[in-house]
Amino acid sequence: MQVRHSQKRSIDGGAGGVSPATSAALTATLGLAAASWVVAVRQMNGMDMGVATRLGSFAFFLALWVSMMAAMMLPAAAPAVVRRAHAGPVRAVPLFVGSYLVVWTLVGIAVYALYRPHGSLVAGVVAIAAGLYELTPLKQRFRGRCRESVRSGFGFGLYCVGSSIGLMLLLVAVSVMSVTLMAVIAVLVLAQKLLPAKPAIDVPVALSIVGLGVLIVIAPSSVPGLAPPM
């Protein structure tokens, strides 16, 4: 009887299976991310002016930022959502996802408060700093915590902000409304959530970001999309 019970629990979503509720949570999370990509791309159309990009009104930017974060970050958060749905009642998943996005919303408020259209020198320096941050123990610590099981979406969000803040600063500094750069960074964030840290991969990526920053400083005209079209 105990063996049969264990087998049934595995089939219904225990240690060895995926329950319908968990599948539904995953599908809903990825569906929200896909819908957010559509909204973000439509809203960003025509707004990319490189380092001279303006953010618009606070309400407009915040709504757009939330869409951007849902599009970029929810696919990477999907494993955590699955773990949360598996560990507790599925009704806790919306709260987990919502509080996770609240953290990124707070980041967006900070971006709006601090951001100003700037020059290529600032963009290059920030890009160099972002690349160097990828090599720090602090980054690796946050990256590891962001891959662990965390009950609170807010706490999970804080770890993930610490892991991805360098990449997000790169986006904000180089071209905050660039769909192409947004997609590249989303892929990097996803890869860092799904793959274990390996110097053979992580170091070249970090050095590439540093190299981009150096190129922006010394030859900004060679970087597509950095300056507004004439």
N, C-alpha and C positions, 0 to 999 in steps of 0.2 A: 504493500500500500504506500509506503513512504517513497519507494522508487517511482511509482506511477505518479504520485503527487509532484515529485521533483520534475519529472518529464513534462507534466502538464504546465507547471509554472514556467518552464523554459519555453514551451511553445507559445504560451500566452504573453510572453514579454519579460521573462525572468532573465537570468544571467546569460542564457544562450540564445535568446530570441528578441524580436522586436514586436511590441504590441501594436494593435491598430491605433491606439491613442498616441503612442510615440510616433508612428508613421504620419498621423494627422498633424501633429505638432511640427514635425520636420517639413511636411508639405506646405503648411501654412507659413512657416518662416521663410522658406525659399520663394514661395509665391509672393509674399510681401516684398521681398528683396527685388524680385523681377518687376513688380508693379512700380516700385520706387525708382528703378532704373529708367523706366519709361517716363515717369513724371520729371525726374531730374534732368534727363537729356532734353526734354521739350522746354523746360524752364530755362536751361542754360543756353539754349540756341541763340546765337548772336551776342552773347555777353562776354565771350572770351576775348580779353584785350591784353593778355599776358600780364606783365608786371604792373600795367596801368589799369587793370580791371577795377571797377567800382562795384560795391556790394549792393547798392540800392537801399531801400528802406529796411528798417530792422525787421518788420513783420515779414516782408518778402524774403529777406536773406535767411531768417530763422526757419521758415517753412521749407525753403530750398535746401538748407543745410541738413535738416532732419531727413529729407528725402535722400540726399546724398549719403548720409551715414547709414541709413537703412539699406540702401543699395550696395554700398561698399562693405559694410561690416557684418550684416546678418548672415551672408553665406559662411564667413569665417567663424561666426558664433554658432553655427548649426550643430557642431558636435556637443557644445555645452548645452544647447537646448534639448538635444536628445538625452543627454545624461540627466538633465533636470526632470524631463518628462518620465524617464525611466525610474528615477529615485523617489518620485512623489506624485501627488495627484496632478493630472494633466491641466486642471484649472489654474495651477500655479505658473504654467508656462507664459501666459500673456503678461502676468506681473513681472516675471523674470525678463522677458524681452522688452517690456515697456521701461522698466527701471534701467536696463542696459542702455537703451536709447536716450534716457534722461541724462546719463553721464556725458554722452556725446553731444547732447543739446547744450549742456553747460559749457563744453569746449567751444561750441559754436558761438555762444554769447561772448566768451572771452575773445574769440577771433574777431567778432564784430567790433568789440570795444577797442581792440589794439591795432587792427589792420588799417593801413593807409596805402594808397597807390604809391609805388616805390620804384627805384631804379634797379638796373641789372646788378649793381654791386651788392646791394642788400640781398637780392635773390641768390646770388652766387655764394655769399658768405653763409646764408641760412642752409643752402644745399650742402655745402662742405660740412657744416656742423651736424646736419641730419645724417650724412654718411658716417661721420666719426661716431655718432651716438650708437649706430648699429653695431659697433665693435665693443661697446662698453659692457662691463659686468652687470650694470643696472638694467640695461636693455635685455640682456639674457635672463636676468632674474624675473623681470616682468613677463617676458615671453613664456618662461616656464610656468609661472603662476596662471597665465592666461590659458594654458592648456590643461589645467587641473579642474577637478570638480569643485564648483563654488555654488553654494545654495542661493546666494543673493545676486540678482542681476546687477545691482548697483556696485557691489564689490567686484564682480567679474568685469564690469565696465571699467572700473578704476585700473585694474591690472592690464586690461587691453589698451587703454589709453597710454599707460606707461610703456607698453610694448610698441605701439604704433605711432607715438607722438612725433618721432622724427620724420616718418614718411608723410604724416599729415602736414607738418610744417613745410616740407618740400612742396606739397601741393599748393598750400596757401601762398608761399613765397614766389613760386615760379609762375603759376597761373591757376588761381583758385576756381575758375570757371571752365577749365579745359576738360572736356569729356575724355580725350585721349589719355591725359595724365591721370585722371581719376580712375580710368580702367586699369592702367598699368599698376597703380598703387593698390587697387583692390586685389589684383592678382598676387602681388607681393604679400599683402596682408593675409590672404587666404593660404598661400604656400607656407608662411611662417606659422600659421595655426595648425596646419595639417602635418607638416614635416618636422622631424626632430632637427635641432640645431646641428649643423655640420659646417665646420670652417671652410671646407672645400667649396661650399656653395655660398655661405653667408659673407665671407671675406670678399670675394669678387663682386658681389652685389653692393656691399658697402663702398668698396673702392670705386665702383662705377658711379655711384652717387657723388662721391667726392670729386671724381673726374668731371662729372657734369657741372658741379659747382665751380671748379677751376675754369672750365671752358666758358661758363657764363661770365666770369670775372674778366677773363683776358680777351675773349672774342664773342661778345653777346650776339652780334649779328649772325653768327653761324648756328644759333639755336633757334629752330623753327618755333614760331608762336610766342616767343619771349616778349617781343615788342608788338604794339598794336599795328595793324596794317596801315600803310600810308594811303 
